[in-house]
Amino acid sequence: MAAQRCDCILVSCEHGGNRVPARYHRLFRGKHNLLQTHRGYDHGALVMAREIAAAFAAPLVASTVTRLLVDLNRSRGHPRLHGDNVRAAAPEERARIIADHYLPYRTEVENLIGAAIARGRRVVHLAAHSFTPALNGKIRTADAGLLYDPARAGEVRLCGHWKTALKHAAPQLRVRRNYPYAGKDDGFMPYLRSRFRPAQYIGVELEINQALLAGTTRGRIELRAVIIKSLRVALASL
């Protein structure tokens, strides 16, 4: 496929699991139920990321450490970089968490992008996430969201074609752009955009409603197939 020859595709999953490293078990005593919720991880996102990476023979960088320990999709100064229990820990412990989990993950992604660009490739970075169907009593009105920076033409073009391809492949899916979050909100991709020019880097976050991921096994398989098929079409348009 032309898009695969011209572009280097990279897949990431920042909230792939709810694992607590043994060193920090004491910080999560009594938090088992919380770890199972959307606050602990993005349900279904890791499977989606793995299948996209396999379909496009793309490198995958994924974390299975709970976002309540450290949120890899937050900037260093964000007030919710850590969960409440970790924010109450000693500064030295939080610094060790950053050094052991946050920095290695983000450095690996950034280095892969930089290496591909150095080889003359443009990088299309796709981050797999999922969102809770309702937040703070408000129902989310989409099945899937495509998050991007409206100021970067390549991201606008890719998301426009992807949304169109999804509509043709699965007309029943409610797909919205920059929903349920804005693509320019605090996160890993805005940082990467500050490091790499639009001609070098296209970053899109795929958000899937967890209500769809709670259905039948067959339904989840079909959903992932539709996502991948429509993404092929959208990438070809680039």
Stockholm file with secondary structure:
# STOCKHOLM 1.0

chainA/1-238         MAAQRCDCILVSCEHGGNRVPARYHRLFRGKHNLLQTHRGYDHGALVMAREIAAAFAAPLVASTVTRLLVDLNRSRGHPRLHGDNVRAAAPEERARIIADHYLPYRTEVENLIGAAIARGRRVVHLAAHSFTPALNGKIRTADAGLLYDPARAGEVRLCGHWKTALKHAAPQLRVRRNYPYAGKDDGFMPYLRSRFRPAQYIGVELEINQALLAGTTRGRIELRAVIIKSLRVALASL
#=GR chainA/1-238 SS CHHHHHEEEEEEETTCCCBCCGGGGGGGTTCHHHHTSTTTCCTTHHHHHHHHHHHTTCCEEECCBCTTTCCTTSCTTCTTSSCHHHHTSCHHHHHHHIIIIIHHHHHHHHHHHHHHHHTTCEEEEEEEEEECSEETTEECCCSEEEECCTTCHHHHHHHHHHHHHHHHHCTTSCEEETCSSCTTSSSHHHHHHHHSCTTTEEEEEEEEEHHHHTSCHHHHHHHHHHHHHHHHHHHHHC
#=GC SS_cons         CHHHHHEEEEEEETTCCCBCCGGGGGGGTTCHHHHTSTTTCCTTHHHHHHHHHHHTTCCEEECCBCTTTCCTTSCTTCTTSSCHHHHTSCHHHHHHHIIIIIHHHHHHHHHHHHHHHHTTCEEEEEEEEEECSEETTEECCCSEEEECCTTCHHHHHHHHHHHHHHHHHCTTSCEEETCSSCTTSSSHHHHHHHHSCTTTEEEEEEEEEHHHHTSCHHHHHHHHHHHHHHHHHHHHHC
//
